[in-house]
Structure formats: C-alpha cells, structure tokens
Amino acid sequence: MTAKFGDHASHEQSKPSSPQSQVGSIRFTPKSIVTPENEEMLVDLVHQAIASKRNVRVIGSSHSCSHIFKTNNILVSLKKFVDIESYEATTGTATVKAGMKLFSCKML
C-alpha cells in the first residue's frame, strides 16, 4: 500500500509483511517505510522525524543480512536516488547517488 507521509514522501505500509533480507533471516516491523523522491523530501522527512522525536534508519538493497537496519521507527529507502553525479573518464572515477546499484554503473 502506498500512502503519503507528511506532504512529500511516499511510504509503504509494512504490515502485515515486514522487511527482510534476501536470505530471509531478519524480520521486523517499522512504523513506516519511506521512499523519498529527492534530497529535499529526505531533508523534510528528517525534520519531521526530529520534531516527532522519531529515529530514522536508512536501508540499502537488503542483499546482505545485518541487524543494523532493524528498527521500529522510520525506515528510509534511497532506492530512487539513482543518478550519476559526475564521471571522470581519465581516472575512471564516478560519483553516484546513494541508491545506485553497482551493476547499473556498467554503462559508464
């Protein structure tokens, strides 16, 4: 289910299923899962969390099993932050946004 969180960021209701790693050994139920569209929405989310005295935890692709993203507060996915900020061909160095997956960078 997709709904609005605050005025900007969408979130998916985590009940009845809970986020889990691909190996399936971590289960938990955050208050909300938020997927901001851009940096401004992420900043708004953090300000809302501070105002409501909630913690924010960022989750990656969940491809590895770790209790570090386990929370009962706000879980943030940066999966929509997928862009190349810069690329330097002479050094082969790229700066990408946090949601970019390595296999997506092969187009460089």
C-alpha positions in Angstrom: 0.0 0.0 0.0 1.4 3.4 -0.9 0.4 6.5 1.1 1.6 9.9 1.9 4.0 10.6 4.8 3.9 14.3 5.6 3.5 16.3 2.5 6.2 15.0 0.3 7.5 11.4 0.7 5.5 8.3 0.0 5.7 5.3 2.2 4.6 1.7 2.1 2.7 0.3 5.0 4.9 -2.5 6.4 2.0 -4.6 7.9 1.3 -7.5 7.7 4.6 -8.3 6.0 7.9 -7.0 7.3 11.1 -6.0 5.5 13.7 -8.8 5.4 17.0 -9.6 3.8 17.1 -11.8 0.7 18.4 -14.6 2.9 15.3 -14.1 5.0 16.7 -14.2 8.5 15.8 -10.7 9.7 12.2 -9.7 10.4 11.0 -6.5 11.9 8.1 -4.1 11.6 9.0 -0.4 11.3 6.4 2.3 12.0 6.7 3.3 8.3 8.9 2.7 5.3 9.6 5.9 3.4 11.0 6.3 -0.1 11.8 9.9 -0.8 11.8 11.1 -4.4 14.7 13.6 -3.9 17.0 15.3 -1.5 14.5 18.0 -0.5 12.0 15.3 0.5 14.6 13.5 2.5 15.5 16.7 4.4 11.8 17.3 5.1 11.5 13.7 6.4 14.5 14.1 8.8 13.0 17.4 10.1 9.6 15.7 10.7 11.3 12.9 12.5 13.3 15.3 14.7 10.1 17.2 15.5 8.2 14.0 16.4 11.2 12.5 18.3 11.5 9.5 16.0 14.6 7.8 14.7 15.4 7.4 11.0 17.2 4.3 9.7 18.4 4.0 6.1 18.2 0.7 4.4 20.2 -0.4 1.3 19.3 -3.2 -1.1 18.9 -5.8 1.7 21.2 -8.1 -0.2 23.2 -8.9 2.9 21.9 -9.9 6.3 22.5 -7.3 9.0 20.6 -6.2 12.1 21.9 -2.6 11.6 18.8 -1.6 9.7 16.3 -3.2 12.1 14.0 -0.5 13.6 10.6 0.1 15.0 10.7 3.7 13.9 11.1 5.2 10.3 12.9 3.1 7.7 14.1 5.1 4.7 14.9 3.5 1.3 17.1 5.6 -1.0 16.3 3.3 -4.0 15.0 6.3 -6.0 18.4 8.1 -5.7 19.8 6.6 -8.8 21.8 9.1 -10.8 25.4 9.7 -11.8 26.6 13.0 -10.3 29.9 13.0 -12.1 32.3 10.8 -14.2 35.9 11.4 -14.9 37.0 9.3 -17.9 40.7 9.8 -17.4 40.7 8.3 -13.9 37.6 6.0 -14.3 36.1 7.6 -11.2 32.4 8.2 -10.9 30.3 9.8 -8.1 26.8 8.3 -7.9 23.8 8.8 -5.7 23.2 6.5 -2.7 20.5 4.3 -4.4 22.7 3.5 -7.5 23.5 -0.2 -7.8 26.9 -1.2 -8.9 25.7 -3.3 -11.9 23.9 -0.1 -13.1 27.2 1.7 -13.4 28.5 -0.7 -16.1 27.0 1.7 -18.7 29.8 4.1 -17.9 
